[in-house]
Amino acid sequence: MNTGSKQKSFSKEELPLWDLDAVYSGFESQKYREDKESFRKLTHDLLSLIKDDNLRKSNTGKWLGNCIELLNHCGDLYENLESFAYCRYSTNTKDREALREINSLEEARLPLYRAEVLFRNSLAEIEDKLPHTIDSDKDLSEYRFFLQEQLLLQKKQMSPEEEDLAADLSRAGGEAWSRMHEALTSTLSVIWDDKTGERKTVTELRELAHHEDRKIREKAYRLELDAWKSTEIPLAFSLNGVKGFSVILNSRRRYENTLERSVIQSRISRRALDALIGVMESSLPVFRKYLKAKAKLLGLRKLSFYDIFAPVGKAVKKWSFRKASEFIITHFLSFSSELGTLAEEAFEKGWIDARPREGKVGGAYCISFPLAKKSRVLCNFSGTYYSVTTLAHELGHAYHHEVLKDEPFIHRSYPMTLAETASIFAENIVIDKALQSSSQEEKLEILETFLKGATQVIVDILSRFIFEKTIFEERKKGELSADDFCSIMVDAQKKTYGDALDEGQLHPYMWAVKGHYYRQDLAFYNFPYSFGFLFGLGLYSAYRQEGPSFSSRYRDILLKTGKASAIDVTREAGFDIESSTFWQMGIEMVAERIEEYIRGARS
């Protein structure tokens, strides 16, 4: 690919906004109101069915099949409605109508929470009948893993009355703290230029970490820290609320700790997690070698935190959104026509909201609309190569949704550990193909982008894991102050980045930046990214060996992600995730690229 000379900066207005009308034209549209009413009615029907003891005892198979059918219908409807409301809210957190609708949906979902609790209890009462019932019914046998998982979760739930109360309180507790974080961080801004009064949001300041001018990066970093400092008190109360909520509920549910719940949610074993974390810890010298090489390339004695995302090379290309779309589509098509066609549709049919603006949440995500069988992608495109790989990453999620679109809701519900598989794989398609067709100078930029991402999902994620583990231990003793959170975060960064970063220039407020910490229902929302990254690299390594025929096997693997544990899915792919050998394979692939990076930096 010929990158040519550095392009002029593009206007934000040139970036696309997504089209949600294909799903619902609004909260007052007939279709939205019909689906919301159908959800309420089907949830009521499900509750009645679950309580039908006569049918459950006289015809267990029929009762079970009907329950599963209604669970699937309710799941589809709620996901579609919630996805629409969140898309509206996340692009404008000042949208009071969207916030009211999210609250309304949460209230409407309470009977479904109760139905799930009662279903598990009813299932436990017929546990001795289940093996025969499942074996004698082909349709039910497809749900064997789901039913086994429900029995496990039944042993980790409170009484129906307590679970009702927990779900209701969560709306004004754990989930409300999360929305507070989103509202604060999406609108938080500071004055950038004293003369003109120009303001920048923290999202825009964080994007400047990619700027080629170190003075700009440092200015953005210091203003960002000042911004977080100005709102540290409400954010500290928010994080205390979320973690305290989790500690209390998980104790009541008889989990050993919150990490045990996260392991179960991730559908892995503690042995697999320990193997993963162990290899991440032992790989730190490999990543520090890269960071030190980057410092040398930038002419620095040591990197500061605001240098981690700094571009390298003589000319940094500025990507237009059109060029990024062409680049991604071309390389996706080289893997499979299905993946490439999906990307074409996403770019051409208004799936993507790429324009940064005040009120829009930071970062990126992909969300599914199961009734429409389509996805939407949110990102904050800045014209960097990192923005391009982020787009490829999120479109990988969209492909995962595409593969599963005809599966029932239960079989589309895969764990976080497997959620990153398709996204990491898609990233590597783009990176690998670009490396094969680029000049030496371009390769350095591509390798830099890959290694920046790898460092984030191994080194920085490990710091976040250490931070959160410590926070849960300390939160049991009492509330923590903003200074406590900052101190624990800096200590975690020192343990992972080590001597590769200037210890006086770390990021004490990373606990305020990452919205993942504020999801009380998904604690330790960090190590699954490391899992997905290394598993995705393992699959990509297999693709390199097998060639084009691998695309069909890859599709089959994605199809299984909602039907089995992460251990069984990865075993079918030929990997043993409870062994450190498997995780080391992915690290070795990163190490190879670090060596290639160092050679390129010397030339």
WOTAJO-V747602 format. One record per helix or strand of 3 or more residues. SS is the DSSP state (H for helix, E for strand). FROM is the first residue (numbers start at 1). TO is the last residue. If there is no record, write none. Layout:
ss = {SS | SS}
from = {FROM | FROM}
to = {TO | TO}
This chain:
ss = {H | H | H | H | H | H | H | H | H | H | E | E | H | H | H | H | H | H | H | H | H | E | E | H | H | H | H | H | H | H | H | H | H | H}
from = {12 | 30 | 53 | 60 | 96 | 127 | 138 | 144 | 160 | 174 | 189 | 198 | 202 | 214 | 232 | 258 | 270 | 284 | 305 | 321 | 337 | 365 | 374 | 385 | 409 | 416 | 421 | 440 | 482 | 510 | 515 | 527 | 566 | 580}
to = {14 | 50 | 58 | 90 | 125 | 135 | 141 | 154 | 172 | 187 | 193 | 201 | 210 | 230 | 252 | 265 | 282 | 297 | 307 | 335 | 348 | 369 | 378 | 404 | 412 | 419 | 436 | 475 | 500 | 513 | 518 | 559 | 572 | 602}
